[in-house]
Amino acid sequence: MTIKLNKMLYVPLIILAALALASCQASSSQPSPVVEALPTVVDESGLSVEGKLVPLDFVNLSFNMGGTLSEVLVTEGQTVTPGQVIARLDQRERLASAVAAAELEVVNASQALKTLNENAEVATAAALQQVADTRDEVRQAERYLNNLNAGSRQTDIDSARADVVVLKDRLEEAQKDFNQVERKPEDDLQRAGALSKLADAQRKYDNAERLLNNLQGSPADIDLAIAEANLMLAQARLALAESDYAEVQGGPDPDALEASQARLKAAESALASVKAALADAELVAPISGTLVKLDLKEGEQVLPGQPAVVLADLSQWKVETQDLNEMEIPQVEIGQAAEILPDALPDLSLAGEVDSISQIYEEKFGDVTYTAVLKLLESDPRLRWGMTVAVRFEP
């Protein structure tokens, strides 16, 4: 191993110089001898320190929940890939069922919220249509009352007479159609449809004939009273329709909407929770690497957070220095090249470079030390985790 040169090399020399100076002062009667300057010791090979070999990437794995191991799917020394399942707890099936139930509740809550919004849209459209219909009723009632009060124009009379002729023809056609199916049972759909058309045609004809009579003659007090009552009724219906529309045009009922949204949010939170629990029931490899330690057996109980697996990428290595002290740290900088010499492999020399230097110190054997991490630029299949190495920094 390379010999480390540090401040301890100069201690004996300093002591000898001090003794020589004291001897000269005690013998003042003799001339002082000439003391030659001590030669400076230079380490031409550069700064050397000790270090430990560590995988460039490794993780310690443990379960986030406790339980009984139902499956161990790998063996120690096996290579795994990211996402590969290492082991499972016996709670996985129960949690998988809980996930399915939570997913169903999310679907139901989402559908309920969708239906609430859709029903609100339908209700809004229906209310708006009702407003339009009642406004038309008001206009017709107003026109009829105005005609009674102001007398009828000839054009209105002619139009009403034409409506009577047309509607009478339709009434006769409807009567003929009904006569053809009149003998069928009362619950027959064809007979019922023909009867409905006949009744509708009769009603329209009677209304048209009544309008024509009113237009042709002077309105009676009873007709005026009926017209005014019809107008008031139409206006009341319009006010009610507008009130209903105002209530529904803003969307669903706020309380119902809030409850439906809260249900969906709770269902989504529950689903996320049971999914997380299901994931915790499996120990999964986060990186590619070799299982250098596997402390798991099927049927055993495990505790949350208890170290169970050590996974390391043994294809790349780094060195962590052990005794780089405060007098030497100024000679080291990030990116600096170094030679790595494993103690167990004296024939092997590997190139490396400084990757990082710790900002906090440690006290080791009375010295203030700092840890420098060096990345190996080469590798060798004989390297093992924890090997002691000499690190020789290039000046």
C-alpha positions in Angstrom: 0.0 0.0 0.0 1.2 3.5 -0.8 2.7 5.3 2.3 0.8 8.5 3.2 2.9 11.6 3.7 1.5 14.1 6.2 2.3 16.4 9.0 3.5 13.5 11.2 6.6 13.1 9.0 8.1 16.4 10.3 7.5 16.0 14.0 10.9 14.1 14.7 12.8 16.6 12.7 11.3 19.6 14.6 12.1 18.0 18.0 15.8 17.4 17.0 16.1 21.0 15.8 14.7 22.3 19.1 17.2 20.2 21.2 20.1 21.5 19.1 19.0 25.1 19.7 18.7 24.6 23.5 22.2 23.1 23.7 23.7 26.1 21.9 22.0 28.5 24.3 23.3 26.6 27.4 26.9 26.8 26.3 27.2 30.6 25.6 31.0 30.5 26.0 31.3 28.5 22.9 30.6 29.8 19.4 27.2 28.9 18.0 27.4 26.1 15.5 26.0 26.6 12.0 22.7 24.7 11.5 22.0 23.8 8.0 18.4 24.0 6.7 16.5 20.7 6.7 15.7 19.3 3.2 12.0 19.6 2.2 10.3 16.2 1.8 8.3 16.0 -1.4 5.9 13.3 -2.3 6.4 13.2 -6.0 3.7 10.5 -6.5 0.9 12.9 -5.3 -1.5 12.7 -2.3 -2.5 9.2 -1.3 -5.4 8.2 1.0 -7.4 5.1 1.8 -10.9 4.4 0.6 -13.7 1.8 0.4 -15.3 0.4 -2.8 -19.0 1.0 -3.1 -21.5 0.3 -5.9 -22.4 3.5 -7.8 -26.1 2.8 -7.3 -27.7 0.7 -4.5 -30.8 0.6 -2.4 -32.0 -0.9 0.9 -35.6 -2.2 0.5 -38.3 -2.9 3.1 -42.0 -3.3 3.2 -44.1 -0.3 4.1 -46.7 -2.5 5.9 -46.5 -5.5 8.1 -47.8 -9.0 7.3 -47.0 -12.5 6.4 -44.8 -13.3 3.4 -46.9 -15.4 1.0 -44.5 -15.3 -1.9 -40.7 -14.8 -2.5 -40.2 -14.7 -6.2 -36.4 -14.3 -6.4 -33.2 -15.7 -5.0 -30.2 -14.0 -3.6 -27.6 -13.2 -6.2 -30.3 -12.9 -8.9 -30.4 -10.0 -11.3 -33.7 -8.0 -11.4 -35.1 -5.2 -13.5 -37.0 -2.1 -12.5 -40.7 -2.9 -11.6 -40.0 -6.6 -11.0 -41.8 -8.0 -8.0 -39.4 -9.4 -5.3 -41.9 -10.6 -2.7 -45.6 -10.4 -1.7 -47.6 -10.3 1.5 -50.7 -12.4 2.2 -52.9 -9.3 2.3 -52.6 -8.7 -1.5 -55.8 -10.7 -2.5 -57.9 -8.9 0.1 -56.6 -5.5 -1.0 -57.1 -6.3 -4.7 -60.8 -7.0 -3.9 -61.0 -3.7 -2.0 -59.5 -1.9 -5.1 -62.2 -3.5 -7.3 -64.9 -2.3 -4.9 -63.5 1.2 -4.7 -63.3 1.3 -8.6 -67.0 0.4 -8.8 -67.9 3.1 -6.3 -66.0 5.7 -8.4 -67.9 4.6 -11.5 -71.3 4.8 -9.6 -70.5 8.2 -8.1 -69.3 9.6 -11.4 -72.4 8.3 -13.2 -74.6 9.8 -10.5 -73.0 13.2 -10.9 -73.3 12.9 -14.7 -77.0 12.1 -14.4 -77.6 15.0 -12.1 -76.1 17.4 -14.6 -77.9 15.8 -17.5 -81.2 16.0 -15.7 -80.6 19.6 -14.9 -80.0 20.3 -18.6 -83.2 18.5 -19.6 -85.1 20.4 -16.9 -83.7 23.7 -18.1 -84.7 22.9 -21.7 -88.2 21.9 -20.6 -88.7 25.0 -18.5 -87.6 27.2 -21.3 -90.0 25.5 -23.7 -92.8 26.0 -21.1 -92.0 29.7 -21.0 -92.2 29.9 -24.8 -95.5 28.1 -24.9 -97.2 30.2 -22.2 -96.0 33.4 -23.8 -97.7 32.3 -27.0 -100.9 31.6 -24.9 -100.7 35.1 -23.5 -100.3 36.6 -27.0 -103.3 34.6 -28.3 -105.5 35.6 -25.3 -104.5 39.2 -25.7 -105.3 39.2 -29.5 -108.7 37.5 -28.9 -109.7 40.0 -26.2 -108.5 42.9 -28.3 -110.6 41.6 -31.2 -113.7 41.4 -29.0 -113.2 44.9 -27.7 -112.2 46.6 -31.0 -114.3 44.7 -33.5 -113.1 42.4 -36.1 -111.3 43.2 -39.3 -112.5 41.6 -42.5 -109.2 39.9 -43.0 -109.5 38.2 -39.6 -113.0 37.1 -40.5 -111.9 35.7 -43.8 -109.0 33.9 -42.2 -111.3 32.4 -39.5 -113.9 31.3 -42.1 -111.1 29.5 -44.1 -109.9 27.8 -40.9 -113.4 26.5 -40.3 -113.6 25.1 -43.8 -110.2 23.3 -43.5 -110.8 22.1 -40.0 -114.3 20.8 -40.9 -112.8 18.7 -43.7 -110.2 17.3 -41.3 -113.0 16.5 -38.8 -114.9 14.6 -41.5 -111.8 12.7 -42.5 -111.1 11.8 -38.9 -114.7 10.7 -38.5 -114.4 8.4 -41.5 -111.2 6.9 -40.1 -112.8 6.2 -36.8 -115.9 4.7 -38.4 -113.7 2.0 -40.0 -112.4 0.8 -36.6 -115.2 1.8 -34.3 -116.4 -1.8 -33.9 -112.9 -3.0 -32.6 -112.4 -3.4 -28.8 -111.9 -0.3 -26.8 -108.3 -1.3 -25.9 -107.3 -1.7 -29.5 -104.4 0.6 -30.3 -105.7 1.5 -33.8 -109.2 2.3 -32.5 -107.7 4.4 -29.7 -105.5 6.3 -32.0 -108.4 7.1 -34.4 -110.6 8.2 -31.5 -107.8 10.5 -30.3 -107.5 12.1 -33.7 -111.2 12.5 -34.0 -111.4 14.2 -30.6 -108.5 16.6 -31.4 -110.1 17.5 -34.8 -113.5 18.1 -33.2 -111.9 20.4 -30.6 -110.0 22.5 -33.2 -113.1 22.8 -35.3 -115.3 23.9 -32.4 -112.6 26.6 -31.4 -112.4 27.8 -35.0 -116.2 28.0 -35.4 -116.4 29.9 -32.0 -113.8 32.4 -33.1 -115.6 33.0 -36.4 -118.9 33.6 -34.6 -117.2 36.0 -32.3 -115.6 37.9 -35.1 -118.8 38.1 -37.1 -121.0 39.3 -34.3 -120.9 41.7 -31.3 -119.2 40.2 -28.2 -121.5 39.3 -25.4 -120.6 40.2 -21.8 -120.0 36.6 -21.1 -117.5 36.3 -24.0 -115.6 39.3 -22.8 -115.5 37.9 -19.2 -114.2 34.6 -20.5 -111.6 36.3 -22.7 -110.4 38.4 -19.8 -110.2 35.4 -17.5 -108.3 33.4 -20.1 -105.8 36.3 -20.5 -105.3 36.4 -16.7 -104.9 32.7 -16.5 -102.3 32.7 -19.4 -100.4 35.5 -17.7 -100.3 33.6 -14.4 -99.0 30.5 -16.2 -96.3 32.6 -17.8 -95.2 34.0 -14.5 -95.0 30.5 -13.0 -93.1 29.2 -16.0 -90.6 32.0 -15.8 -90.1 31.4 -12.1 -89.5 27.7 -12.7 -87.0 28.5 -15.5 -85.1 30.9 -13.2 -84.7 28.1 -10.6 -83.3 25.5 -13.0 -81.3 27.6 -15.5 -78.3 27.9 -13.0 -77.8 24.1 -13.2 -78.5 21.3 -10.6 -79.7 22.0 -7.1 -76.6 23.3 -5.3 -77.1 21.0 -2.3 -77.5 18.0 -4.5 -74.6 18.9 -6.6 -72.3 19.5 -3.6 -73.3 16.1 -2.2 -72.7 14.3 -5.5 -69.3 15.9 -6.0 -68.3 15.1 -2.4 -69.3 11.5 -3.0 -67.1 11.3 -6.1 -64.2 12.9 -4.3 -64.5 10.5 -1.4 -64.7 7.5 -3.8 -61.5 8.7 -5.6 -59.7 9.2 -2.4 -60.7 5.7 -1.1 -59.5 4.2 -4.4 -56.1 5.9 -4.2 -55.8 4.7 -0.6 -56.5 1.1 -1.3 -54.3 1.2 -4.5 -51.4 2.5 -2.4 -52.1 -0.3 0.2 -52.1 -2.9 -2.6 -48.8 -1.5 -3.9 -47.4 -1.7 -0.3 -48.2 -5.4 -0.2 -45.5 -6.0 -2.9 -41.8 -5.3 -2.7 -40.7 -4.1 -6.1 -37.3 -3.4 -7.5 -36.8 0.3 -8.2 -33.6 -0.2 -10.2 -31.7 -2.8 -12.2 -29.2 -4.7 -10.2 -28.2 -7.8 -8.3 -29.9 -8.9 -5.1 -26.8 -9.0 -2.9 -28.8 -9.6 0.3 -32.2 -11.2 0.6 -33.5 -11.7 4.1 -37.0 -13.0 3.3 -38.6 -16.4 3.7 -42.2 -17.4 2.9 -44.4 -17.7 5.9 -42.4 -15.3 8.0 -43.7 -12.2 9.6 -42.3 -8.9 8.4 -42.5 -5.5 10.1 -42.9 -2.2 8.2 -39.6 -0.5 7.6 -37.5 -3.6 8.6 -34.5 -3.9 6.1 -35.1 -7.0 4.0 -33.3 -6.6 0.7 -30.2 -4.9 -0.6 -30.2 -4.3 -4.3 -27.0 -3.0 -6.1 -25.8 -2.3 -9.6 -22.5 -4.0 -9.6 -21.6 -2.9 -13.1 -20.3 0.5 -11.9 -18.3 1.5 -8.8 -17.3 4.4 -6.7 -14.8 4.9 -3.9 -15.5 6.7 -0.7 -12.3 8.0 1.0 -11.7 7.1 4.7 -8.9 9.3 6.0 -8.7 12.5 3.9 -7.9 15.1 6.6 -8.2 18.8 6.9 -4.6 19.4 5.8 -5.1 17.4 2.6 -8.5 18.5 1.5 -7.3 21.7 -0.2 -5.3 19.5 -2.6 -8.5 17.8 -3.8 -11.0 19.2 -6.3 -14.0 17.9 -8.2 -13.0 16.4 -11.6 -9.5 15.7 -10.4 -8.0 12.4 -11.8 -6.9 9.7 -9.5 -5.5 6.1 -9.6 -7.4 3.4 -7.7 -5.3 0.5 -6.3 -7.3 -2.3 -4.6 -5.3 -3.8 -1.7 -6.6 -7.3 -2.6 -5.6 -7.0 -6.2 -2.1 -5.6 -6.3 -1.8 -6.1 -10.1 -4.9 -4.0 -10.8 -4.8 -0.2 -11.4 -8.0 1.6 -12.3 -8.7 5.2 -13.4 -11.1 7.4 -11.5 -12.0 11.0 -10.9 -13.4 13.0 -8.0 -17.2 13.2 -8.3 -18.1 15.0 -5.0 -16.6 16.3 -1.7 -18.5 16.3 1.5 -19.2 19.7 3.1 -19.4 18.2 6.7 -16.5 16.7 8.6 -16.1 13.6 10.7 -13.6 13.0 13.5 -11.6 9.8 13.0 -8.7 8.8 15.3 -8.3 12.4 16.4 -8.2 13.8 12.9 -10.8 16.0 11.2 -11.6 14.2 8.0 -13.8 14.7 4.9 -15.2 12.2 2.5 -14.5 12.5 -1.2 -16.4 10.3 -3.6 -14.6 9.1 -6.8 -16.3 7.6 -9.8 -14.4 4.7 -11.3 -13.9 5.1 -15.1 -13.0 1.4 -15.4 -14.3 -1.9 -13.8 -13.1 -5.4 -13.2 -15.2 -8.6 -12.4 -13.0 -9.3 -9.4 -14.1 -6.1 -7.6 -16.3 -6.6 -4.5 -18.3 -4.2 -2.3 -16.3 -3.0 0.7 -12.8 -3.7 -0.7 -10.1 -1.4 0.7 -8.3 0.6 -1.9 -5.5 3.2 -2.1 -6.5 6.4 -3.9 -3.6 8.3 -5.4 -4.6 11.7 -6.6 -2.8 13.2 -9.5 -1.1 16.5 -8.6 
